[in-house]
């Protein structure tokens, strides 16, 4: 079942400053519906918008890409990424950009895979909403984040995640990768 959800951001309750429309598909594909952590990270980007003015943004595991779309609506240069093998998710990301009349780059980027595209990325803000859901992918995720941070000095990684009882593993891996 495909639906379009709307997400409003603003400082006044009666009139949002911006609205993002997301095409969602309630299939079992992770990247085709908005997760609660995505809404939280998008709201954080909105609330901290003055701090992010003029920076380039990369959203990892973007899926429906709500945080990245908020950044794009704020006028930032945004690259949205998801697993290179998830063609349906990547195509949905393009459709959502078109729906919102935003010109974001959409890129297949598989964590831990060192293909040509990753070497040219130099974001100042790396976003990841609920990217810590599959413990078997944590090392690849942190390797990718570490590379991106080192490739773009002064950059930051901001993530929101749902603690799924792997908190201690996440702390260990963050220390392991120097994050």
Secondary structure by P-SEA (a helix, b strand, c coil): cbbbbbbbbccccccccbbbbbbccccccccccccaaaaaaaaaaaaacccccbbbbbbcccccaaaaaaaaaaccbbbbbccccaaaaaaaaaaaaaaaccbbbbbbccccccccccccccccbbbbccccccccaaaaaaaaaaaaaaacccbbbbbccccccaaaaaaaaaaaacc
